[in-house]
Amino acid sequence: MVERLARFRYQVRKFLRFSEQAARAAGVTPQQHQLMLGVAGFTGRGWANISELAEFLQERHNAVVELVSRALRAGLVRKSPSAPDRRVVRVVLTPKGRAILMKLSAEHRKELQRIREHDPLELVPRFGNKTGKR
């Protein structure tokens, strides 16, 4: 059990390092990449509010506000008030942000497939198509 846990932790850390390097190579910070993932996919709506992003990122509200501001200046996201409650701000990806995220997502999927092929203990889960089938 301890050996499997250690190997799993090793694979997770290697994947995170890959992810950090891929984000930087795409011209964004690892935090911006994580933010874009949260905006595009966490709620299933294609947008998220600051509180939802804080939960996704496991960060404080004010830290996420600053991260969103930096991503806004970089042209990765845009903000708009929510129609039902104008106090709530929707964060959505810009075309530039979506293009970078799609490129990074494809690279990450390939890396996960590569890891999976060399995973004799089957520690890394399989990721199927959009329907979840393998």
RODO-2510 file (C-alpha; in nm, 4 decimals, decimal comma):
residues 134
     n   res          X          Y          Z
     1     m     0,0000     0,0000     0,0000
     2     v     0,2719     0,2478     0,0932
     3     e     0,4625     0,1674    -0,2269
     4     r     0,1537     0,2328    -0,4420
     5     l     0,0891     0,5597    -0,2604
     6     a     0,4513     0,6675    -0,3064
     7     r     0,4429     0,5836    -0,6778
     8     f     0,1115     0,7611    -0,7203
     9     r     0,2490     1,0729    -0,5467
    10     y     0,5552     1,0576    -0,7718
    11     q     0,3373     1,0381    -1,0856
    12     v     0,1210     1,3279    -0,9650
    13     r     0,4265     1,5449    -0,9015
    14     k     0,5777     1,4594    -1,2411
    15     f     0,2502     1,5494    -1,4092
    16     l     0,2268     1,8775    -1,2197
    17     r     0,5817     1,9659    -1,3217
    18     f     0,4940     1,8864    -1,6841
    19     s     0,1828     2,1051    -1,6514
    20     e     0,3784     2,3974    -1,5075
    21     q     0,6365     2,3791    -1,7864
    22     a     0,3711     2,3461    -2,0580
    23     a     0,1859     2,6530    -1,9266
    24     r     0,5015     2,8628    -1,9271
    25     a     0,5887     2,7438    -2,2783
    26     a     0,2394     2,8546    -2,3906
    27     g     0,3043     3,2022    -2,2507
    28     v     0,0910     3,1846    -1,9361
    29     t     0,1671     3,1179    -1,5728
    30     p     0,0640     2,7873    -1,4153
    31     q    -0,1860     2,9824    -1,2052
    32     q    -0,3390     3,1405    -1,5164
    33     h    -0,3690     2,7949    -1,6726
    34     q    -0,5496     2,6663    -1,3637
    35     l    -0,7743     2,9722    -1,3660
    36     m    -0,8665     2,9121    -1,7305
    37     l    -0,9475     2,5485    -1,6512
    38     g    -1,1748     2,6625    -1,3709
    39     v    -1,3480     2,9208    -1,5868
    40     a    -1,4087     2,6783    -1,8729
    41     g    -1,4898     2,3610    -1,6890
    42     f    -1,5513     2,3759    -1,3162
    43     t    -1,9185     2,4732    -1,3199
    44     g    -2,0150     2,3112    -1,6489
    45     r    -2,1509     2,6479    -1,7697
    46     g    -1,8400     2,7750    -1,9472
    47     w    -1,8074     3,0625    -1,6999
    48     a    -1,7571     3,0999    -1,3277
    49     n    -1,7852     3,3643    -1,0609
    50     i    -1,5057     3,4619    -0,8240
    51     s    -1,6370     3,2496    -0,5356
    52     e    -1,6526     2,9407    -0,7578
    53     l    -1,3018     3,0045    -0,8849
    54     a    -1,1759     3,0500    -0,5286
    55     e    -1,3205     2,7082    -0,4438
    56     f    -1,1755     2,5474    -0,7577
    57     l    -0,8309     2,6959    -0,6974
    58     q    -0,8507     2,6514    -0,3187
    59     e    -0,7445     3,0128    -0,2766
    60     r    -0,8740     3,3143    -0,0868
    61     h    -1,1304     3,5339    -0,2591
    62     n    -0,9024     3,8386    -0,2761
    63     a    -0,6165     3,6323    -0,4238
    64     v    -0,8486     3,5121    -0,7008
    65     v    -0,9667     3,8673    -0,7683
    66     e    -0,6032     3,9659    -0,8301
    67     l    -0,5386     3,6567    -1,0464
    68     v    -0,8466     3,7380    -1,2564
    69     s    -0,7261     4,1001    -1,2904
    70     r    -0,3889     3,9823    -1,4200
    71     a    -0,5565     3,7382    -1,6613
    72     l    -0,7837     4,0216    -1,7775
    73     r    -0,4803     4,2419    -1,8522
    74     a    -0,3214     3,9500    -2,0410
    75     g    -0,6323     3,9152    -2,2567
    76     l    -0,7152     3,5636    -2,1319
    77     v    -1,0510     3,6358    -1,9698
    78     r    -1,3195     3,9007    -1,9611
    79     k    -1,5640     3,9931    -1,6884
    80     s    -1,9293     4,0796    -1,7122
    81     p    -2,2018     4,1315    -1,4539
    82     s    -2,4502     3,8478    -1,4123
    83     a    -2,7973     3,9304    -1,5466
    84     p    -2,9940     3,8052    -1,2451
    85     d    -2,7635     3,9622    -0,9855
    86     r    -2,5405     4,2421    -1,1094
    87     r    -2,3278     4,2142    -0,7948
    88     v    -2,2021     3,8775    -0,9224
    89     v    -1,9283     3,8965    -1,1839
    90     r    -1,9065     3,6291    -1,4522
    91     v    -1,5576     3,5405    -1,5686
    92     v    -1,5394     3,3957    -1,9216
    93     l    -1,2541     3,3046    -2,1518
    94     t    -1,1627     3,5269    -2,4419
    95     p    -1,0887     3,3667    -2,7795
    96     k    -0,7175     3,4005    -2,6942
    97     g    -0,7681     3,2308    -2,3565
    98     r    -0,9759     2,9522    -2,5108
    99     a    -0,7120     2,8876    -2,7809
   100     i    -0,4343     2,8623    -2,5239
   101     l    -0,6450     2,6381    -2,3001
   102     m    -0,7376     2,4051    -2,5874
   103     k    -0,3702     2,3748    -2,6871
   104     l    -0,2661     2,3029    -2,3291
   105     s    -0,5511     2,0567    -2,2792
   106     a    -0,4453     1,8584    -2,5859
   107     e    -0,0860     1,8482    -2,4607
   108     h    -0,2013     1,7372    -2,1146
   109     r    -0,4177     1,4619    -2,2579
   110     k    -0,1216     1,3291    -2,4575
   111     e     0,0970     1,3375    -2,1475
   112     l    -0,1643     1,1500    -1,9452
   113     q    -0,1877     0,8886    -2,2191
   114     r     0,1927     0,8575    -2,2228
   115     i     0,2032     0,8148    -1,8464
   116     r    -0,0806     0,5629    -1,8600
   117     e     0,1072     0,3494    -2,1147
   118     h     0,4028     0,3242    -1,8749
   119     d     0,1965     0,2691    -1,5607
   120     p     0,2198    -0,1003    -1,4687
   121     l     0,0326    -0,0464    -1,1423
   122     e    -0,2517     0,1380    -1,3196
   123     l    -0,2252     0,4329    -1,0840
   124     v    -0,3247     0,6927    -1,3416
   125     p    -0,6928     0,6938    -1,4427
   126     r    -0,7953     0,6602    -1,8044
   127     f    -0,9588     0,9575    -1,9701
   128     g    -1,2061     0,8766    -2,2437
   129     n    -1,3922     1,0951    -2,4876
   130     k    -1,6433     1,3610    -2,3862
   131     t    -1,9059     1,1002    -2,3001
   132     g    -1,6703     0,9401    -2,0497
   133     k    -1,6405     0,6152    -2,2478
   134     r    -1,2985     0,4581    -2,2784
***
